Amino acid sequence: MTGRRVVALGGGHGLAVSLAALKLITDHVTAVVTVADDGGSSGRLRAEFDVLPPGDLRMALAALCEDSTWGLTWASVMQHRFGGEGPLSGHALGNLLIVALWDLLEDPVEGLDLVGTLLHARGRVLPMANEPLRIEADILGHDPAYPDVTFTVRGQHVVAATTGRVDAIRLRPPNPLSCPDSVAAVRDAEWVILGPGSWFTSVLPHVLVPELREALVTTSAKRLLNLNLDHGRGETRGFRAVDLLASLSKHAPGLTLDVVLADPSSVDDVPAVLGAAADLGAELVTMPVAAMRHSGKHDALRLAAAYRDLFG
């Protein structure tokens, strides 16, 4: 086993690309994944079986598959989504496999570890909390007919699709119990990485789980925030890089960072971002991490090179 002990927090495609980069430079990777998804296949399984939404966990496991025939085949199997119009339509096979193991084992972590063993995953995947959560948000202009009114909405799917401006988020139920293994991994890490990913629905929820937030604040690990490339769209429509840093301070007072990593294209006002990063105790590091032919997406190889240089 070689490399730094790294914990990556997030969900969805952003976490997946970070994990794809990390598995190239270290054997000690732990993904801590959001469990607030309530849409699509994950939402259906969550509602029917009262389980953690498996989709983001599945994507993290697939991203950590080794680059061998076995690993690449199983990554494709996990990501395979059924078509048609029957009851399986829209379900990812990996979601069904994970939920089946949870039903048999009655222990989410044991089930995820077993899937990781099957896939020859180059790391471990853990939920951020032991219970399925919902995101509640205060959004200015969520209803376009009332652009100056702040609405309170609930649900990851609703928040992610809003055309308003998100001011604050909360978790329901409040103060959820964290996954003990996730807290232990953060405390034992040498580096902890937040992002990239959907800011309010994949990244910030982690700092709202009390024990996990305390671990993030008190860990001896260095803390790195990977800024999104296209942060002015979607649920962060109209946001600048400094707004993302300010919202992190607002939702996690007391949390400091060591590095804010950004592609040069995502830093719209360098002096302002330098100042906002310094307020969090961090150095702003700009390195080319964007994919050259896919706008708004990180490149795993470039990201791996950036991580390698920063980890030292």
N, C-alpha and C positions, 0 to 999 in steps of 0.2 A: 504494500500500500504506500502510495506516495502523494505528496502535495499537501496543501493547507486544509484544515478543517473548515468547511464553508457551509453556511446555511443561507438558502435563498428563499425569500418570502414573496408571495404573490399569487397569481392565478392566471389561467388562460394562456393565450399565445405569448404574452410577455414573459411569464415565468418559464414557459417551454423553451424559448430561445436562449434565455439565461442559463438554463440547465444544460442545453445542448452545447453551450460554450464551456461551462464549468467541467463537464465530464471529459473534456479534452486536456485539462491541465491538473486535475486532482481526482483521487479515488475516494475522497472524503466529502461527499456532497449529501446534504439533507435538504429536501424541499419541504417547506411549511406552507400549506395551501389553504386558501380561503374556502369556507364552507357555507356561503350565503347565496349560491346560485339557485334561482327558482324558475328558470325558463327551460324550454326544450326538453330533451330526454332526461336531464338531471332533475328538472322540476317535476316531471311526471313520476319518476321513480321515488323521489323524495315524498311526494304527496301520497303515493300508493302504499309505500312500505315504511314510512316514517324513519328514513335513514339519512345520513349525510348525503348531500348531492355529490355524485361520483365523478362528474365530468371533468372538473379541473384537476382532480386527483389522477384520473386516467391520462390526461394530457401530460402531466408531469412524469408519470411512469413511462409513457411512450417516448418522451424526450430523453430519458435516461437509458434507454435500450442501447446496448453495445452495438458498435458498427461492424457487426458480423452478419452472416446470412441468417443465423438464428435470431439475433436482435432486431434486424431490419424487418424480418418476416413478422415477428410478434408485434412490433410497433405498428405495422400495417393492419394486423388483425385487431389490435386494440382500438385503432382509429376507424375501423370499418363501420359504416353506418348503413342500416337497412333502408331500402327504398320501398316503393309500393304504397298501398293505402290501408294495409292491415294493421293489427295491434302492435307489430314490431316496427312499423314505419317511423323513421326518425331516430330510433334508438341506436347508439353506438354499442358494438359488441362488448367493448371493454367495460362500459357502464354495467351491462348485465352480468359480466363475469365478476366484477367487484361486489355488486349487490348480492349475488349468489353466495360468495364466500362470507360476506357479513352475515347472511342468513344462517349459514352453517356454523360459523365460528362464534358469532355474537361478540366479536371484538374487532372494531374497525382497524386498529393498528396491526393486529395479527393478520387480518385479511390482506391489507396492503403490503405487508412484508412478504406474504406468500406469493402475491402477484409479482412483486419485485424479483423474487427468487426464480419464478417461472420465466420471466422475461430476461434474466441475467442483467438486471438494471444496474447501472454504475452509480448507485446511490440509494438513498432511502427517501420515501415519500410519506409525509405525515399530515394530518389535518391540523388546522390552527386551534380548533375547539372540538370538544367531544359531543356537541349537539348541533343539529342544523340551525342556522341563524338566518335572520332577515335584516336587511338594511333599511333604515328609515332615514329620510333626507329632507332638509328644508331647501326648497328650490324656488328662487325668484323667477317669476314668469313661466312656471311649468305649464300653465294654460296660456297659450299665445293670446287669448282674448283679454287676459289680465296681466300685462307685462310688468306691472309695478306691484303685484301681489305675491307674497311668499306663500307657497303651498307646502304642506307636509305630506310626503308620499311614502309608500312602503313597497319594497321589493327590488331586488337587484335588477330585474329585467326592466322595470319602470324607470329606475334611476339611470341606467345605461342608455335608455332611449330618449331621455328628456332633451328638449330644445331650450330649456331654461338654464339658469346659472345656479349650480349647486353651492350652497353656503356652508352647510354642515351635515354630517352624517352621524347616525347612532346605530347600535346593534340592538336587535330584539330577539330574545330577551336580553335585558341589560346585564352587564357583568357576567358573561358566560364563563363556564369553567374551561380552562385551556386543556389541551392535550399535554399531559405531563412529559411525554417524550419530546415534544416540540420545545417546551421550556428548557428541558435539560440540554437539548442540542444547541440552543442559542447560548446558554451559559457556558458550554464547552467549546464553542466555536472560536476560531481565530479571525474569521471575517464573516460578517452578516451583510447580506445584500437585499435591499428593498427595491422592487421594480426591475425592469420596466413592466408596464401593464396598465390596465384601466385604473385610473387614479383612485376614484371614489368607491369602486366596487371590487377591486382586486388588491390594491396596495394598502390604502389607509385602514381597511377593516382590521388588519393585524394589530395596529396600535390601540385598538379599542377593546381588546381582550386583556383584562387587568393583569393576570400573571404573566402573559406573554409580553405586555408592554413593560412591566417591571424588569423582566429578563433583558429586554432590549436596552433599557436604560442602564442597568447595572453590569451587564456583561463586560468582560475584559477584551472582547473582540473588537476589532476595528469595524466601523459601520459605514457602508457605502450605499448611497442612493443613486440609482441609475435612472436618469431623467428620460421621459418619453420623447420620441422624435417629433411627433405631431400632436403636441399637447393642447393645441387650440381648437380641436374638433371633438365631436362626440360629447361625452359627459363633462369634458373640460372645455367646452366651446367658449372662446373668448379669453381663456386663461393664458397668461404668460408664464415663463419659467419661474419668475419670482413669486407668482401667485401660488404655484404648487408648493414651494418651500414655505410660504406663509401659512398655507393650510395644514402642512405637516406640523408646524409649531403650534397651531391652534388646537389640533386634535391630539397632540402628544406633547404637552408641556413637560419640559425636563429632558426630553430626548435630544441628544446631540449626535452629530455625524462627524466622520473623519474625512470622507471624500464625497463630493457630488460629481458624478461622471456624466458628461454630456457630449453628444456629437456637436461639432461646431455649428451645424445648421440649425440646432434647436435652441441656441442661446441668442435671443433677440436683443438683449441689452446687457453686454458683458459687465460693465461696472455695477449695474443693479444686481445681477445674479451673483457676482463676486461678494457684494455686501450681504445679500441674503444668505449665501452659503456660510460666510464668516459668522453671521449671527447664530448659526447652528453649530459653530465650532469647526466647520469643514473647509477644506480646500476645494476649489473648483478645478476640475481636470477636464479639458476638452481633448477628445481623441476621436478619430474617424471610426465610428462603430455602426454606421448606417449601411444598409444593403445598397449597392450601386444601382441595381435595376428594379428595385421594389420600393417605391416611395413609402415612407412612414414605417419601415420595418428594419429591425436590427439584423446585422449579419453575424451569424454564430462564430465564424472564424475571426472576424475583426474584434468581436466582443471577447473572445478567448484571449486574443493577443493583449487587449487592454487589461483584462483581469490579471494575466500573467505578469505584466509590467508593474501593475499596482501592488500585487501581493508580494513581489520581491523574492 
